[in-house]
Amino acid sequence: MRGGRQFKSVDAFCTRIGEYISLARRKRGLTQMDMAEKACTSIATYQRIEKGDGTVAFATVCRVLMILDRLESFDSVLSPLEDRVAQP
């Protein structure tokens, strides 16, 4: 992996994303229950996201990112235009 932060495992990456989501939620003054309701998921599933459980459905994580107004940031990071390896 070139540039940026390197992770030793997918689990470590998921844990970091969960921490970021937790921080973003708290900065917005939202509770875990608020987030679960807005994301149309259970509180237990939402808590698994914040704990970095990589088995939570990708669509659920995307809904959480959308609620936090971070989905576009996620999209731009994965854009082929930003991929230094991708061919046009």
N, C-alpha and C positions, 0 to 999 in steps of 0.2 A: 504494500500500500504506500503510495507516494503522497507526501504532504499531509497536513492536518493531523488529527489525533489518530493514533493507531490503537486498535483493541485486540486483546489476546483471544477473545472469544465473542461469539454472538451474544452469549449471556451477559457479558460485561457491557456490550453495546446496549442491550435492552434495559439493563439496570440504569445506565446513564440516561437514556431517553425517559424512563420512568421518573428519575430524579428531576429532570428538566420539566416534565409535565406537572409534577407536584409543585415545583417552584412557581411555574406560570399560573397555576390554579390559585395558589395562596396569594400571589401578587395581585390577583384580580378580586380577592376577597370572596372566593367561592368555596363551598364545602365539597367534600367528596360526594355527598348526597346530591347537591346541586348538579355536579358534573354527571353523575350516573343518570339522573332524570333527564338532563338535556341530551345526553348521548343515547337515550333509550336503552339502557343496559342496567344490570343490577349493581348494587353498591359493591358486592363481592367482586364482580368482574372489573369494575373501575379500580378497586383497590389492587387487584392483580396487575393492572397497567402501571400504577405508580410503584409497585414493587419490582417491576421489570420482567414480569412473566411473559416470555416470548410466545406463549401458546394462545394468547388472546387474539381473536380474529382481527386481521389487518383492517377491515372496514370499520371495526369498532374504534381502533386506535386513530384512524383517519377522522372519524366523527369527533373524537376528543380534540384532535388538532384543529379541526374546523371551529369548534366552540371556543377554543383559545385564540382563534384568529392566527393560527400558525401553519395552516395547511398549505398556503401559497409559498411560504418559506421552504417547506418540505419539498414542494413541487419544483421550485427553482433549483434546489440542490441536485435533484435527480434529472434535470433537464438535459437532453442530449447536447444542447448548445453550451452547457457548462462542463461537459465531459471532455477532458483533455485527450482521451483515447478514442472517442467516438468519431466515426467518419461521416461526413455530410451525405 
